[in-house]
Amino acid sequence: MSGKYLGMPAVLAVIALLLLASPSRAEDRVPVPAACRELAERAGIPLTLTPAEAERAIAYIRVMVSDDPAVARCRLALRNH
């Protein structure tokens, strides 16, 4: 597997991380940044996450290796967030 492209395994890993997060009350949810919504929609992830889900997703996006412009936009938005 190439170090530059993770593709579907990366999307599946994000989904798996989010599914492992414990459920939370609705008012404890945070919105996905606008620059990351394309990735969330591709992965079938809700546009609001629990704080634990958000932390896992942010950590994964920061270490993910990809040439996908959507990943670059999301990573930039997270740096400025």
LUMRONU-272026 format. One record per residue (C-alpha): chain; x negated, y, z negated. Coordinates in Angstrom, 2 decimals, decimal comma. Each point is the difference from the previous one (the first is absolute). Example, Ala and Ser with C-alpha at 12.3 -4.5 7.8 and 13.67 -1.06 7.14 Angstrom:
# residues 2
A  -12,30  -4,50  -7,80
A  -1,37  3,44  0,66
# end
This chain:
# residues 81
A  0,00  0,00  0,00
A  -1,32  3,41  0,92
A  -0,89  2,42  -2,78
A  1,73  2,84  1,84
A  3,46  -1,50  0,42
A  2,12  -1,67  -2,63
A  3,35  0,29  1,78
A  2,87  -2,14  -1,20
A  -1,94  -1,58  -2,90
A  -0,48  3,51  -1,41
A  3,70  0,76  0,28
A  0,86  -3,32  -1,64
A  -2,45  0,70  -2,83
A  1,65  3,37  -0,69
A  3,42  -1,66  -0,04
A  -1,25  -2,72  -2,36
A  -1,44  2,60  -2,38
A  3,27  1,86  -0,06
A  2,05  -3,13  -0,57
A  -2,12  -0,88  -3,03
A  0,78  3,31  -1,71
A  2,58  -0,22  -2,73
A  3,37  1,63  0,64
A  0,59  3,43  -1,47
A  2,86  2,41  -0,61
A  1,08  2,08  3,00
A  -1,06  3,30  -1,58
A  -3,57  -1,33  -0,41
A  -0,58  -0,15  3,74
A  -2,28  2,24  2,05
A  0,37  0,82  3,71
A  -2,47  -1,26  2,59
A  -1,88  3,00  1,45
A  1,27  1,05  3,43
A  -3,35  -0,84  1,63
A  0,27  -3,60  -1,29
A  3,59  -0,67  0,99
A  -0,90  -1,53  3,38
A  -2,13  -2,64  -1,75
A  2,70  -0,63  -2,61
A  2,66  -0,43  2,68
A  -2,23  -2,37  2,02
A  -0,54  -2,12  -3,10
A  3,66  0,12  -1,01
A  -0,87  1,75  -3,26
A  2,60  2,29  -1,61
A  -0,66  3,73  0,21
A  0,08  0,30  -3,79
A  -2,27  -2,05  -2,25
A  -0,46  -0,59  -3,68
A  -3,13  1,65  -1,41
A  -1,70  -3,42  -0,19
A  0,88  -0,77  3,63
A  -1,28  3,41  1,07
A  -3,32  -0,50  -1,81
A  -0,52  -3,38  1,66
A  0,90  1,35  3,45
A  -2,32  3,01  -0,43
A  -2,89  -2,21  -1,12
A  0,54  -2,31  2,97
A  0,22  2,84  2,56
A  -3,22  1,53  -1,35
A  -2,01  -3,20  0,55
A  1,74  -1,20  3,17
A  -2,19  -0,08  3,11
A  1,96  0,89  3,12
A  -0,21  2,09  3,16
A  3,76  0,57  -0,16
A  0,74  3,76  0,14
A  2,93  -0,49  -2,41
A  -2,40  -1,38  -2,62
A  -2,31  3,00  0,48
A  2,92  2,46  -0,39
A  1,22  -1,76  -3,13
A  -3,49  -0,15  -1,52
A  -0,48  3,75  0,66
A  3,35  0,80  -1,60
A  -0,92  -2,05  -3,06
A  -3,31  1,86  -0,37
A  1,85  3,30  0,00
A  2,73  -1,27  -2,33
# end
